């Protein structure tokens, strides 16, 4: 895999031990003088038994939840090393998500694979391995959500155009970069943002907290160009930024369930019909807001959460 990225990669001429040392996965402790595999080395290359001894709680849960919302329709309980975990998660995504035809220049690419290559790699690499909270990839009817424990360096929704990436596990991240499973630090968020707007017509959301959440909407949203009222002019950049900022505010506000009136009052919009049509319904259709009573969408007790 490294040679596919660079034909003269130095790892090609190394023994297994030399490669591990070169990648920073086999080190010598200066105080004790002992040598051995790091936890990163075990997580990348170890078999299931070795990983269980070193990190008993290590697990990634892949869940399909479209019909049976209380439990699941399909599941893969993944307790293997990170390389095998990557393959199994990508297989799970391919099994349950459609792909769409797309040309980038004159070359056909898989939008699904472009997006979830980044999503899966980020889920596996940038997590707090000492925390027993299991990483999750959950495919729902209208969105995909990933969750992983996180040593936070900020709080709230990430702006892909204005954020400073922080390496959570730099040695593991460098290894994944050398074998072509990730790009430069920070590019993953931007790539997901770029390709998901083509894939589903909706913007993904990245929320940094003690549990890092990525929300990938799956249902295409109507855009101004697709409606009868559309004008030939492109939406001004300032309006796009204003809409994005308002969406972030609403998602932050709805971390705990809020009623329609509470959200409407919070963003100071008086016209209920305008609020539902222009703001609330697109957020629901895009999978960014969920209903506390999904079987009773018009219930007066209905609340919405992110």
C-alpha positions in Angstrom: 0.0 0.0 0.0 2.8 2.4 0.7 4.5 1.5 -2.6 1.2 2.4 -4.4 1.6 5.9 -3.0 5.3 6.1 -3.7 7.1 3.4 -5.8 10.5 4.0 -4.1 9.1 4.1 -0.6 11.9 3.2 1.9 9.6 0.7 3.7 9.9 -1.6 0.7 13.5 -2.5 1.5 13.0 -2.9 5.3 12.4 -5.9 7.4 9.2 -6.0 9.5 11.0 -4.8 12.6 12.8 -2.0 10.7 9.5 -0.9 9.3 7.9 -0.8 12.8 10.8 1.3 14.1 10.7 3.6 11.2 6.9 4.2 11.7 7.4 4.9 15.4 5.5 1.8 16.4 8.4 0.0 18.1 10.3 2.1 20.6 12.9 1.9 23.4 12.0 3.2 26.8 14.9 5.5 27.9 14.3 5.0 31.6 13.9 1.2 31.7 15.9 0.3 28.6 13.2 -2.0 27.5 12.1 -2.3 23.8 8.8 -3.3 22.4 5.7 -2.5 20.4 3.7 0.6 21.2 0.0 0.6 21.7 -0.3 2.1 18.2 1.7 -0.8 16.8 -0.6 -3.3 18.5 -3.7 -1.4 17.3 -2.5 -1.3 13.7 -1.1 -4.8 13.3 -2.1 -6.9 16.3 -4.3 -9.9 16.2 -7.6 -9.9 18.1 -6.2 -11.8 21.1 -3.2 -9.3 21.5 -5.5 -6.3 21.2 -7.8 -7.7 23.8 -5.0 -8.1 26.3 -3.6 -4.6 25.6 -6.9 -2.8 25.4 -9.9 -5.0 26.4 -12.5 -2.4 25.6 -11.4 -1.7 22.0 -14.4 -2.0 19.8 -16.0 -0.3 16.8 -19.8 -0.8 16.3 -21.3 -0.7 12.8 -25.1 -0.5 12.9 -27.9 -0.3 10.4 -31.0 1.2 11.9 -33.7 1.9 9.3 -36.7 -0.3 10.2 -36.0 -1.5 13.7 -35.3 1.8 15.4 -35.2 0.3 18.9 -32.4 -2.2 18.1 -30.9 -2.6 14.6 -31.5 -4.2 11.2 -27.8 -5.3 10.7 -24.7 -5.0 12.8 -21.0 -5.7 12.7 -19.2 -5.8 16.1 -15.6 -5.1 15.1 -12.8 -5.9 17.6 -9.9 -6.3 15.2 -6.9 -4.1 14.3 -7.3 -0.8 12.6 -6.4 -2.0 9.1 -9.0 -4.8 9.3 -11.5 -2.5 10.9 -11.1 0.0 8.0 -11.9 -2.8 5.5 -14.9 -4.1 7.4 -16.4 -0.6 7.9 -16.0 0.2 4.2 -17.7 -3.1 3.4 -20.6 -2.3 5.7 -21.0 1.1 4.0 -20.9 -0.5 0.5 -23.5 -3.1 1.6 -26.0 -0.5 2.8 -25.5 2.7 0.9 -26.0 3.4 -2.7 -23.4 5.0 -4.9 -24.0 7.6 -7.6 -22.4 8.2 -11.0 -20.1 11.2 -10.9 -17.4 12.5 -13.2 -14.5 14.5 -11.8 -12.9 15.9 -14.9 -13.0 13.0 -17.3 -12.7 10.3 -14.6 -15.5 8.5 -12.9 -15.2 8.5 -9.1 -17.3 6.9 -6.3 -18.7 9.7 -4.3 -19.7 7.3 -1.6 -16.2 5.9 -1.3 -14.7 9.4 -1.4 -16.8 10.5 1.5 -16.7 7.4 3.7 -13.0 6.8 3.1 -12.5 10.0 5.1 -15.3 9.4 7.6 -14.1 5.9 8.4 -10.4 6.8 8.7 -11.2 9.8 11.0 -13.4 7.5 13.1 -10.5 5.0 13.6 -7.6 7.4 13.9 -8.8 10.4 15.8 -10.2 8.8 18.9 -9.3 8.6 22.6 -8.3 4.9 22.8 -8.0 5.0 26.6 -11.7 5.8 26.9 -14.0 2.7 26.9 -16.7 4.4 24.9 -17.0 2.3 21.7 -16.7 4.0 18.4 -19.9 3.8 16.3 -20.9 4.1 12.7 -24.7 4.2 12.5 -26.6 4.2 9.2 -30.1 5.5 9.5 -32.8 6.2 7.0 -31.8 9.8 6.3 -28.3 10.1 7.7 -25.1 8.4 8.8 -23.8 9.3 12.3 -20.3 8.4 13.6 -19.3 8.8 17.3 -16.0 8.4 19.0 -14.5 9.4 22.3 -12.5 12.5 22.0 -10.0 14.6 24.0 -11.5 17.9 23.0 -9.5 20.9 21.9 -12.6 23.0 21.2 -16.3 22.8 21.7 -19.2 23.0 19.2 -19.8 22.8 15.5 -16.7 22.9 13.3 -16.6 25.3 10.4 -14.7 23.5 7.6 -13.6 26.8 6.2 -12.2 28.1 9.4 -10.7 25.6 11.8 -7.4 24.5 13.1 -7.0 20.7 13.0 -5.3 19.1 15.9 -3.6 15.6 15.6 -5.2 13.3 18.2 -2.9 10.3 17.5 -0.2 11.6 15.2 1.8 8.4 14.9 -1.2 6.4 13.8 -2.3 9.2 11.5 1.1 9.4 9.8 1.0 5.6 9.2 -2.4 5.9 7.6 -1.1 8.7 5.4 1.9 6.7 4.3 -0.4 3.9 3.0 -2.8 6.2 1.3 -5.9 5.9 3.6 -5.9 9.6 4.6 -4.6 12.8 3.2 -3.0 15.8 5.0 -4.4 16.7 8.4 -7.5 18.7 8.1 -8.2 17.8 4.5 -10.7 15.0 5.5 -13.2 17.4 6.8 -13.0 19.6 3.7 -13.3 16.6 1.4 -16.4 15.3 3.2 -17.9 18.7 3.0 -17.1 19.1 -0.7 -18.3 15.7 -1.9 -21.4 15.3 0.4 -22.9 18.4 -1.1 -22.7 16.6 -4.4 -23.8 13.2 -3.0 -26.9 14.3 -1.2 -27.2 18.1 -1.7 -26.8 18.7 2.0 -24.0 19.8 4.2 -22.4 17.5 6.8 -22.0 18.6 10.4 -18.9 18.0 12.6 -19.5 18.5 16.4 -16.5 18.5 18.7 -17.3 17.5 22.3 -16.2 14.7 24.6 -17.8 12.5 22.0 -16.9 13.7 18.5 -19.9 13.4 16.2 -20.0 13.5 12.4 -23.5 13.7 10.7 -23.7 12.9 7.0 -27.2 13.7 5.6 -28.3 11.2 3.0 -31.6 12.7 1.6 -31.2 15.2 -1.2 -32.4 18.7 -0.3 -34.0 21.1 -2.7 -31.7 23.9 -3.7 -32.8 27.4 -4.8 -31.9 26.4 -8.4 -34.3 23.5 -8.3 -37.4 25.5 -7.3 -39.8 27.5 -9.5 -38.9 30.6 -7.5 -35.2 30.2 -8.3 -33.4 33.2 -9.8 -30.6 32.8 -12.3 -28.1 34.5 -10.0 -26.1 32.5 -7.6 -26.8 33.0 -3.9 -24.6 35.7 -2.5 -21.7 34.4 -0.4 -22.8 36.4 2.6 -26.3 34.8 2.6 -24.7 31.3 2.4 -22.5 32.1 5.4 -25.5 33.5 7.3 -27.5 30.3 6.6 -24.6 28.1 7.7 -24.1 30.2 10.9 -27.8 29.9 11.7 -27.8 26.2 11.2 -24.9 25.8 13.6 -26.7 27.9 16.2 -29.8 25.8 15.9 -27.9 22.5 16.2 -26.0 23.8 19.3 -29.3 24.9 20.8 -31.0 21.5 20.1 -28.4 19.3 21.8 -31.2 18.9 24.2 -34.7 18.5 22.6 -36.5 21.8 21.9 -40.0 22.6 20.7 -40.7 24.3 17.4 -41.7 27.5 19.3 -38.5 27.4 21.4 -36.3 27.2 18.3 -38.3 29.9 16.5 -38.0 32.2 19.5 -34.3 31.5 19.8 -33.5 32.6 16.2 -36.1 35.4 16.4 -38.3 34.5 13.5 -42.0 35.5 14.0 -43.6 33.9 10.9 -44.2 30.2 11.7 -45.0 29.2 8.1 -41.8 30.8 6.9 -39.8 29.2 9.7 -41.2 25.7 8.9 -40.7 26.0 5.1 -37.4 27.7 5.0 -35.6 26.4 8.0 -37.1 23.6 10.1 -38.2 21.2 7.3 -34.9 21.3 5.4 -33.0 20.5 8.6 -35.3 17.6 9.2 -35.1 16.3 5.6 -31.4 16.6 5.7 -31.1 14.5 8.8 -29.6 17.3 10.9 -32.6 17.5 13.3 -34.4 14.4 14.6 -38.0 14.2 16.0 -38.6 13.0 19.6 -41.9 11.6 18.3 -41.1 10.4 14.8 -44.4 8.5 14.4 -46.4 11.7 15.3 -44.7 14.5 13.3 -47.6 17.0 14.0 -48.0 16.2 17.7 -48.1 19.4 19.9 -45.7 17.7 22.2 -43.1 17.2 19.3 -39.6 18.3 20.0 -36.4 18.3 17.9 -32.8 17.4 18.7 -29.5 17.3 16.9 
